[in-house]
Amino acid sequence: MKTPPALSTSWIVRTLDSAAFAQAFAHTAIAAVFAQHLVERTAGRVTWLTVIAGLCVVGAAVLLVRRREFTLVRLIPSTLVVFLGWALASVTWTTDTSGTLAGWLSLASIAFLAVVIANTRDTLQTVRALADVFRVLLVLSLALELLSGVFFDMPFTFLGIEGDIAALGPVQGIFGTRNSLGFIAVLALITFYIEWRTVSVRTGVSLFSAVLAALLAALSDSPTVLVLAVATGIATAALGLVRRTRRGLRRTVQSILGATVVVGALVGYLFRERIIAWIGAGTDFSIRAELWDQIASFVRVEPVRGWGWFGTWSRTDFPFNAINFGLGDRHTSALNAYVDVVLQLGWVGLLIFIAFAGLALGRAWLVASERRSILYAWTPLILVTVLVDALFESFPLHGYGWLMLVLCALRAGQSRSWRENIREAARPASPASGLPDDTSTGTHGIAR
């Protein structure tokens, strides 16, 4: 008599291997990362860390069950591996070994969740998952702001909501600060636009989503929102110009655009004081200027390797406590991702980080300019937003900013890199290796 397989084992394997579970995992992981502030303020940091750790265990099980679909060289960008490796290596020279290990585990765990999502969801499915989460979190943010500022007329201090919506802001939503809300609202606007262009949801839902994100971006009164909006608008127009240009002229147009960006950056630097005054960010910039000047003195002491990776600053560890003491403030970051990397990982770390982010943006831009579907515009536009925001905040080094950066880097690397050639060469022998490219299914993505 034939013995049937163990019911529990087969059920678990079938569940982990299903498309429905991959979809649920993506939604849950994205929501957990973006709702970090809300979860920590209501249930505690230990609860949030437990959720992330549990998701990493489940994600590892998913990759294990679906391992035949992947090839190792396409699983994660090599520049990301190098950056994570250098951050881990800093444990040998850090001022606090346990703090560096904790910071690295936080960095690696969020990156791992992005790896799982990127390798089990295609671009459209990723966009739809993000859009669903953004809608829920932004609606919740608006509802709590209305309850605090209109119905109860009292701040919700445990969430960091000041209740100023009746005065038209600034509002913070469930994200803790107005800059966080503004940054997420811009990410949501880009995602909702791509979702609408790919006809993924009804027009009414798209319109409601866009109005909601635009309203909260405006109410956040964040000075970085205007900068992000301008940068994203310019990038959208430039990408549209390249996509409409004949293939034979695209290289010339790309070169002109690259030179324009360099000149524009130089002009922006030379006239930075006037620009800052125009957008009303003089106070914010003066705070940053004092902070960066203080950081520079510590960078000069450890210019090559930095002081060790911590991610978000610890108030008790050196040199962060010394920087805050000198300023009489309580900063939790350098308010600039690039400065933060130099402080913690030195110039070596910054070069690795720039290589990682720059290659991701370059690959994503080339893919979006060559392929017909508007879906491919999502990755470079998100990367532009994240990397421009990195000039004013350190969001791209932890939490949702880091998740978006790694996710986009993975999307770009899977579409255009030496890994693509490896997959093509391996396809006759192993037809199941790797996710199918989005172009093979138009805008509908993976069938399973």
N, C-alpha and C positions, 0 to 999 in steps of 0.2 A: 504494500500500500504506500503510495507516494505521500511524503510528509509535506504539508503546505508550508510556505514561508511564514516566518513570524509576522503576525498581523501588525504589531506595533512598529516593527522595523520598516516594513514595506510602506505603511501609512506615512511614517515620518519622511522617508525618502521621496515618496510621491508628492508630498506636500512641499518639501523644500525645493523640489525640481519643477514645481508648477509656475506658470506665468502669473497666476493670481497671487501667489505668495511673494514673488519678486516685486509685484506692484505694491502689495501691502507693506513690504519691507522698505521700499523706497519712500513711500508716504510717511511711514513711522520714523525712519531715520532722519529725514529732512525736518519733520515737525519737531523732533526731539532736539535737534541742534539749534534751530531757529527760536525755539521756545525756552532756551536755556535760562534766561533771566527770570521768566515767569515761574518755571519749575523750581529754581533755586530759592526764589523769594517766598514761595508757597509751601514747598515740601522739603527744602534744604538741599545743599550742594551734594551731600552724600547720595541722596535720591537720584539726582541728575547723573552723577558719576556711575551709579549702579545701572541706570537705564542705558547709558552709552556702552558700558562694559557688556551688558547683556546683548545689546544689538551687535557688538563686535563678535561675540560668540556665535550668535545666530548667523551673522554674515559669513563667518568662517565655515560654518556647516553648509551654507548655500554654495559657496565656492567649491567645497570638497565634493558635494553631490554632483555639481555641474562641471567638474574639472575637465572633462573631455571636450568641453566647448571652448576652452581657452588654451592659449599658448603662453608660456611664462614670459617671453620677451614682449608680449603685447599687453600683459596684465597691468603694468605700471611704468610710467616714464622713467628712464634712467636718471634724468636730472633730479627728479623727485627723490629717488633712492639716495643719490649723492647728498642732497640737502638734508634728508633725515639722518643719514649716516654722520655728517659733520655735526649736526645738532647733538646726536648721541655721543659722539667723540668728545664733546665739550665737557662731559662728566668727569674727564680726567684732569681738567684744570679749573673747574668751576669753584665758586666760593661756597656752594652748598650742594653736595652730591644728591641728597634726597630731593631737594627742590628741583634740580635739573632733571632728575629721572621722572618726577611727577609732571613737569612741563613737557618733557619729550613724549611721555605716554599720552598726554592730552593731544599733542600734535599728531602723533602716529595713529591714534584711535579715530580721530575725525578723518584723517587721510584714508584710513582703511575703509571706513563707511563709504567714502566717495568712490573708492576702488570697486567695492561691491556693487554700488548703484550703477556706475558707468559700465561694468561688465555684464550686468543682467538687464539693463534697460537701454534702449536706443535713444537718440537725441529727442525725438518727439515725445516719447514716453517720459523722459526726464523733464522736459518742459511742462508737460501736463501735470506731473506729480508736484513740481514746484509751484505751478499756478494754483493748484488745489490748496496747497498748504498756505500760500500767500493770502488767498481769499479768506480762509478761516481766521488766520492770525490778524489780518488787517481789520476784518469785521469785529473781532474781539477787542482789538485796540480801540476802535472808534466807540464801541459800546461802553467800555470801561471809562473812556474819557468823558463821554456824555453823562454817565452815572456820577462821576466824580465832580465834573465842572458845572453841570446843569441841574440834575435831579437832586443830588445830595449836597452840592456846593461845599465839598470838603476834599482835601487831597487824600489819595490812597498812598500813604507814605510807604507802606510795606511793599508796594510795587514800583515806587519811584514816580508815580503819577501826581503831578502838581495841581491838576484840575483847572487849567487855564484855557480850556477850549472856548469858554464863553467870551474870552477876550481875544479870540482867534489865535491862540497859541502863545508860547510854544507848547506843543504836546509831545509826549514821550511814548504813548501806547504801552504795550507790554514788553518793550525792548529796553527800558531803563533810561535812555537818553534821547534827546531830539536828533542828534547826529545818527544814532543807530536807526531810528525810525525813518529818517530821511533817506539813508543809504538803502535800506530794505525796500522802501517805497519805489525808489528808482529801479532797483532790480526787478521788482514786481511789474512795473510799467513795461519794461522791455519784454519780460516773459509773457505778459498779457497780450502785447502787440503780436508777438510771434504766434501765440495760441490763436489769435483772431485771424491772422493771415493764413494759417494752415487749416482753418475751418474746423478746429478741434472742439469748439463749444458753440452754443447758440449765440447769435449776435447780441441779444439782450444781456447775456451773462458777460460777454466781453466788454460791452459798454459800461455795465455796472462796475466791473472789476477795474477798468481804467479810471473811471471817475473816482472810485474809492481810493486808489493808490495816489492819484494826482492830488486829491483833497488832503490826504494825510501828509503827503510830501510838502504841500504848501503850509499846512498848519504846524508842521514840525519847526518851521522858521529856522531851519538849519542852513547856515551860510554855504555849506558844501553841496547842498542840493542844486543850487544854481550852477555851480561849477560842473557837477556831474551831468546835469541836463545839457549844458552847452557842449561838453566833451562828447557825450553820447550822440547829440544831434549832429555834430561835425562828423563823427565816425560813421553815422548812418548815411549821411549825404555822400561822404567819400566812398563808402562801400557801394552805394547805389550807382555812383558814377563809374566805378571800376566794372561793376557787373554789366552795365550797358555799353561798355567800350568793346570794340572788336578785339578778338583774341590776340591778333598780331600787334596791337597797340597797348595792350594791358601792361606790359613790362615798363614801357615809357611812362604811362600814367602813374603806375605804382612808384616809380622813381621820383616823379614830380611831387607826389603826395608825401613821400618820405622826407624830401627836402623841405617841403612846406611845414611839416610837423616840427622839424629841427629848428627852422627859422621862427616858427610860432612860439616854440618853447623858449627860445632865446629872447624874443620880444617880450613874452610874458614875464620872464625873470627880470628884465631891465625895467619894466613898468609895473612891477609887482605891487608897489605901494599904492599907485593910483587904482589898480584893479581891486586891491583889498578894500580900499576906501569906497569904491563904487558898489561893491556887493555888501558893504556894511559889516565886514569881518575884521575890523581893526583890532578890537579887543581880543578876539580869538587868536589872531595872528601874533599879537604881542605876547600872549601867554605861551604860544608855541615857540616863538623866537627865544624867549628867556629859557625855556626848557631845553631847547636844542643847544643853546650856548653852554648850559650847565653840563649836558651830556658830552659835549665835545671834549671837555677836560678829562673825562674818564676814558673816552675813546683813545685819546693820545697815550694813555698808559698801557692799554692793551689793543693796539690797532689791528693786529693780524688775526688773532684768534678770539678776541672778545672776552667777556666775563663769564660765559657759560649760558646755555639756553634755559630760560625760565618761562617764556611765553608772556602771559600776563604778569606784571610786576608783583613781587612779594614785598610787603611793607617792612619786613624784618630783615631781608637779605641785602647785602652789599653788592653792587653800588646803588641800588634803587633807593634804599633808605637814606643814603647820603645825598642823593640828588634831591629827593623830596625835602630833606631837612634844609638844604641850602636854599630852596625856593619857598619854604614854608607852606608847602602844598601836599596833596595826597594823590599824585598821578599814579595810574595803574598801567601806563604805557608811555612810549615816547611821542604819541600823537603823530607818528609817521612810521609806517612799516619799514621803510628803508633805513631810517635812523635806528630803529629798534634792532634790526638785524645786525647793523654795524656794531652797536653797543654789546649785543649778546653773543654774536658769532664772528665779529671782526670783518675786515675787508674780504677775507676769503669767503666767509658765509654770504656776504652781500653779492659777490660775483656769482656764486652758485645760485643764489635766489634770482638774480637778474637773468641768468641763463635759463633757469626753469620757467620763469614767467615770460621772458622774451620769446623763447622758442614756442611756447604755447600760443602766444598771441600771433606770432608769425605764421605758424601752421594753420591756426583757425582762420586768419585773414585770407590766406591763399585758398583754402578750401571754400570759404564763402564767396570769394570772387570768381571761382571757376565753376561751381556747381549751380544748377538752375534754381533749386528749391530755396525759398526764403528761410526755410528752417535752419540752414547753415549760418545765417546771419546772427543767430542767437549767441553762439559761443564767442565770437570776437567782440560783440557789443557788451556782453557781460564782463569779459576780460578787460575791456577798456574802462568800464565803470569801476571795477575792483581795483585796477592798477592806478587809476587817477585818484580814487578815494584813499589809496595807500599813501598819498602825499600829505594827507591831513589826519588820518587815523591809522591805528595799527590793526584794524579789523581783519585784513587779509592774512594775519599770522595766527589767528585762533578762531574757534567757533564757526559761525556761519560764513564769515568772510573767507576763512581757510577752506571750508567745505566747497564753496563756489569756485575758488581758484583751482583747487585740485580737480574738481569735477570737470571744469572746462579744459584743463590741461590734458586730462584723460580723453575727453571727447576729441580734442584736436589731434592728440598723438595717435589715436586709433584710426583717424581718417587720412593723415598724411605724415608719414615718417618711414624710416627704414623698416619698421615693423610691417608696413603694408606689403613691401616686397617679400618679406619672409612668409607672410600669410599666403600670398599668391603662389609662391613656390611650393608651399606645403599643401595647398588645396587638393591636388590630385591624390595625394597619399592619405590625407586626413581631412575629408570634406566637412567634418563637424567642428574643426578648430576655429575659434574666434567667433565673435558676433558677426552676423551679416551686416555689411555696410548699409547705411540708411538709404543710399541710392538704389539699392536692389529692391526696395519696397516703397519707393516714392516717399510720401510723408507719413506712411502708416507704420513703419518700423517693423519690429520683430513679430512674427506670426505667433510664436509659442508663448 
